[in-house]
C-alpha cells in the first residue's frame, strides 16, 4: 500500500450571528415551511460587520493547529478554498498566513466554489507526495451572505457563512490513515448555472444568481457519478464506506439520490438544517461536527463529494 497523506486536526468556526427562517419571513416573501420543505434548512450563521473570510478562517485554523499539535512555524503551505475573499487581491490565504504567524509557508487561494475543499485536498496531497511540503494548512471558508440578494427569495434562503480547516501532513511509518483517492471534474459549458457577477465594472461586490432546477439535476447526477468513480478507482463499494459527507447544498438532493440511485442514506451526514449552504466550508463543518459528536471516529473511512459553480465537482475517500 502506498503511503497516504494524513488528514488531522479537523476544526471549524461559525459566526455568532444566526438568521432563522422566521427572520427571513420578515425580509422576503417566504415562510419557514416553504424553506424547510424545499431545502431542509432551518437556520444559518451570518458574519458580523467587518468580518470577512480571512477572519473566520483564522479562528478555525487556530483550533486546527492546537488539535494537530502543530506550531505556525511548522506550516509549509496555507491553502484557502473560497469564492468570497474580501478583496480581489491579495489572497485570503496570504492574510491568514500573516495573521497566524506561519512565516515559513507559501500561500494561495483555490477558487473551485463548493468543491474547493476537495480540490484543496487533492492539491495538498500532491504537495505531500512530491515531498514539496510536510505540513499543509487547508481551509474551506466562505461568506456567501455578503454576496446575497436579500430581495431574491429563491437564493437568499440558501446560504450561510462559516469556515472549516485541517492539516494535511506527511505520513508516518505504519499509519494506514489518510487520503485514499481524489477525483476532480469540470464542465465549463455550464458556467452560467451559478454566478456572482460584478455589480459594476470596477466593483467586486455582486450578487449570487442560480438556475436552481438545473443545478439540482446536476447535483444528483454528477455527485453520484463522482462517488461511483472513486469507488471503482479503489476497488471499493458503498459497503466499505462508513460515512458519506457531502457538500451541504440541499437535503432534497440526497433524498432523491437515495430514491433514484440507491445510495445508503443512513450513512449520509447532513448539517444543512443549521448550517445552510456554506460552499467550500460545508464539508469540513459537517466533518468537525460529526467527529465532535462521536459519530465519526478515528479509523473510519469517509467519502466526500461536492458540486459548485463552474460547474466543478469532485469526490474523495479519506481514512481518518
GUZA-667532 format. One record per residue: x, y, z of N, C-alpha, C in turn. Coordinates in steps of 0.2 Angstrom, whole numbers, plus 5000, padded with zeros to 4 digits. Each point is the difference from the previous one (the first is absolute). Layout:
N
XYZXYZXYZ/...
end
This chain:
320
500449945000499650065000500450065000/499950054996500350064999499950045007/500550045002499950045006499550064998/499650025005499550054998500150065004/499850064997500050065004499550005005/500250015006499550005006499650065001/499449995002499650065001499850005008/500250065003499950005007499850075002/499850015007499950065002499450044998/499549964997499450034997499650045005/499950064998499750055005499550054995/499650045004499650044996499850065004/499850064997499750065004499450024996/499550025004499450034998499950075003/499850054996499950065003499450005005/500150055005499550005006499350014997/499950054996499350024997499749944997/499349995001499649954996499450044997/499849974995499450024996499549944999/499450005003499649955000499550014994/499649954998499550004995499550055002/499950015006499550045003500250084999/500750005001500350074998499950024993/500149954996499950014992499350024998/499549975004499350024999499950085000/500450035004499950075001500450044995/500449974996500450034995499849994993/499749944998499849984994499449965000/499650004994499449965000500249925000/500049975006500149935001499849985006/500149945002499749975007500549945002/500049995006500449955003499849934997/499449994999499849944997500249994993/500050054996500250004993500749994999/500450035004500749995000500249935002/499749985006500249935003499849954995/499450004997499849954995500550004994/500250054997500450004994500750005001/500350015006500750005001500249965006/499649995005500249975006500450055005/500050064998500350055004499650045005/500250005006499650045006500450065002/500650005000500450065002500750004997/500350065001500750014997500450055004/500649995000500550055003500250064995/500050065003500250064995500550045004/500550024995500650045003499750065002/500450035005499850075003500350054996/499950065002500450064996500750005001/500350014994500850004999500349935002/499649954998500249935001500149964994/500649984998500049984993500349935000/500149974994500349934999500649995004/500550045000500649995003499950005008/499550045002499950005008499849945002/499549974997499749945002500449944999/500450004994500549954999500650005005/500250055003500550005005499749975007/499450015001499749975006500049935000/499849974994500049934999500749975000/500550044996500749975000500350005007/499950055004500349995007499849945004/499449984999499849945003500349944997/500050004993500349944997500850005002/500350055000500749995003500149975007/499550025004500049975007499949935000/499549984996499849935000500549964996/500350024995500549964997500750015003/500150045005500650015004500650024995/499850054996500450034995500150085002/500650025000500150075001500050044993/499850065000500050044993500650004996/500650005004500649994996500149944996/499749955002500049934997499649994994/499650054998499650004994500450024994/500049964995500350014994499650044995/499349995000499650034995499350015003/499750064999499350015002499650014993/499549955000499550004995499350035002/499750044997499350035002499649994994/499549955001499549994995499450055001/499950054996499550055001499850034993/499450025000499750044994499950075002/500150025007499750065002500650045004/500650004998500550045003499750075000/500350045005499850075001500250044994/500649984998500350044994500249964994/500050034994500349964995500749975001/500450055003500749985002500250055006/500449985005500349935000499549955002/500349944999499649945002499849995007/499549975002499849995007500549965003/500349954996500549965003500650045003/500250054996500650045002499850045006/499450025001499850035006500049955006/499849944999500049955005500749995002/500449994995500749985002500350055005/499950064998500350065004499650005007/499449995000499650015007500249945005/500149944997500249945005500750005001/500450044996500849995001500349944997/499749984994500349944997500550034995/500650035003500550044996500449964995/500049935001500449964995499549974995/499450024999499649974995499950044994/499849974994499850044995499249995000/499650044996499350005001499750034994/499449964999499650024994499349985001/499550034996499349985001499849954994/499549975001499749954995499350024999/499950024994499350024998499749944996/499749955004499649954997499350005003/499850055002499350015003499949945005/499449975000499849955005500449945000/500449994995500549945000500750025002/500050065003500750035001500449965006/499649975005500449965005500349944997/499649964996500249944997500650024995/499950054996500650024995500650015005/499950045005500650015005500349945003/499649955001500349935002500449974995/499850004994500449984994500650034999/500050075001500650044999500549995006/499750005006500549985005500349935000/499649954998500249944999500649994995/499950044995500650004995500650035003/499950065004500650035003500449955005/499649975003500249955005500449944997/499749974995500349944996500650024996/500050064998500650034996500650025005/499850005007500550025005500250074999/499550044997500150075000499850035007/499649975004499750025006500049945005/500050025007499949955005499350015004/499950075000499450025004499650054996/499449994998499650054997499450015003/499850075001499450025003499550014995/499549965000499450014995499450035003/499850054997499450035003499450014994/499449985002499450024996499650055003/499950064997499750055004499650044994/499450025002499650054996499550045004/499950064997499550055003499550024995/499649954998499650014994499450055002/499950015006499450055002500250074998/500750014999500250074998499950014992/499849944997499950014993499349974998/499650015005499349984999499550054999/499650004995499450044999499449995004/500050045006499449985005499350024997/500050024994499350014997499849944996/500549954999499949954995499849935005/499449995000499849945005500249934997/500250004994500349934998500749995002/500450055001500749995002500150025007/499750055003500250035007499949955005/499549954999499949955005500549955001/500549994995500449944999500750015004/500250065001500750005002500250025007/500549985002500350025007500850014999/500350025006500750015000500349955005/500749994999500349965004500749984998/500449975004500749984998500149935003/500449964996500249935003500749994997/500449965004500750004999500349935002/500649984997500449945003500750014998/500449965002500749994998500049944996/500450014994500249944996500749995001/500249945003500750005001500349934997/500750005000500349944998499949945004/500049944998499849945004500649985004/499849965005500549975004500049934999/500549965002500149934999499549965003/499649964997499549955002499350035001/499950074998499450035000499649994994/499449975000499749984994499450054999/500050065004499550054999500250044994/499550054998500250054995499550004994/500250044995499750014994500149944995/499449964999500149944996500050024993/499550044998500050034993499650065000/500150044995499650064998499950004992/499450034998499850004993499750074999/500250034995499850074999499750014993/499550044999499650004994499850084998/499950014994499850074998499650004994/499550044999499650014994499950074999/500450044997500050074999499450024995/499749954997499450024995499450025005/500049985006499550025005500250055004/500450054998500350055004499550055003/499450004996499550055002499549975005/500049945002499549985005500150035007/500650025002500150035006500550064999/499850065002500550054998500050055006/500550045001500050065004500350064995/499650044998500250054995500350065003/500450034997500250075002499450054999/499950045006499450044999500150064996/500750025000500250054995500749984998/500250044995500749984996500550005005/500150045005500550005005499849985007/499449975001499849985006499949935001/500349965005500049935000499449985003/499750045005499449975004499450004995/499949944997499449984996499549965004/499549974997499649965003500049934997/499849955004500049934998499349994996/500149974994499449984996500149924999/499449974999500049925000499449984996/500249954995499449974997499949935003/499550015005499949955005499949934998/499549994995499849944998500649964996/500450044996500549974997500649985004/500150045005500549985005499849945004/499450005002499749945004500149934996/499950014993500149934996500749995000/500450054999500749994999500349975007/499750025005500349985007499849925001/499549984998499849935000500449964996/500150014993500349964996500850015001/500250065000500850005000500349985007/499750025006500349975006499949935001/499549974997499949935000500549964996/500150034994500549974996500750005002/500250065004500650015003500149955005/499549995004500149955005500149934998/499649984994500149944997500749994997/500350054997500650004997500649995005/500050035006500549995005499949935003/499449985001500049935002500349954995/499850014994500349954995500850014999/500250065001500750025000500449965005/499749995006500349975006499849935001/499649974995499749935001499650005007/499650055001499650005007499350004998/499649995004499250015000499850045005/499350025000499750045005500149965007/500049945000500149965006500650015004/500550024996500750025003500050075003/499550044998500050075003499650005006/500350035005499650015007499650064999/500250064997499650065000500150034994/499450034997500150054994499850075003/500550044999500050075002500050054993/499450024998499950044994500050075001/500150044995499950075000499350015002/499850045005499450015002499650064996/499749974995499750054995499250005001/499749945000499349995001499949935002/499650005005499849935003499749964995/499650034995499649964995500449974995/500650024999500549974996500249935002/500149995006500249945003499449955001/499450035002499449965000499949974993/500050044995499949984993500649954998/500650015002500549964998499949935003/499750005006499849935004499549974996/499550034998499449974997500249984993/500350044996500249994993500649954999/500550025004500749974999500149945005/499650005005500149955006500650015004/500350065001500550015005499849995007/500449985004499849985007499950075004/499450025000499850065003500250005008/500049945003500250005007500750025001/500450004995500750015001500250084998/499550034998500150074998499950055006/500550045001500050055005499850074998/499550025003499750064997499950055006/500350064999499950065005499750064997/499749994994499850064996499450035004/499649975005499550035003500250065005/500649995002500350065005500650034997/500349984994500550034997499850044993/499549974997499850024993500649994996/500050034994500549994995500650055001/500649975003500650045001500549994995/499849974994500549994995500649965002/500650034999500649965001500149985008/499750035004500049995007499649945002/499549984996499549955002500249935002/500549984996500249935002500450005007/500550045000500450005007499650025006/499550044999499550025005499649945002/499849964995499649945002500449945003/500750004997500449955003500250025007/500150065002500250025007499449985005/499450024998499549995004499949925001/500049964995499949935000500649975005/500650024999500549985005499950025007/499850065001499950025007499449975003/499549984996499549965003500149935001/500649974998500249935001499749964994/499650034996499849964994500549974996/500550054997500549984996500749995005/500349944999500649995005500649994996/500650005003500649994997500049934997/500249994994500049944997499549994995/499450045001499549994995500250024993/499749974995500150024993499450044998/500250064998499550054998500050024993/499450014996500050024993499750075000/500450044997499850074999499850024993/499550044999499850024993499750075000/500150034994499750075000499950024993/499650054999499950034993499950085001/500350044996499950075000500150044994/500050065000500050054994500649984996/499950004993500549994996499849964993/499649955000499949965007500649965001/500249995006500549955002499849965006/500249934999499849965005500549955002/499949965005500649965003499849955005/500449955001499949955005500749985003/500049985006500649975003499849955005/500549955002499949955005500650025005/499850005006500650025005499849955006/500649975002500049965007500250055005/499650015005500250055005500449975006/
end
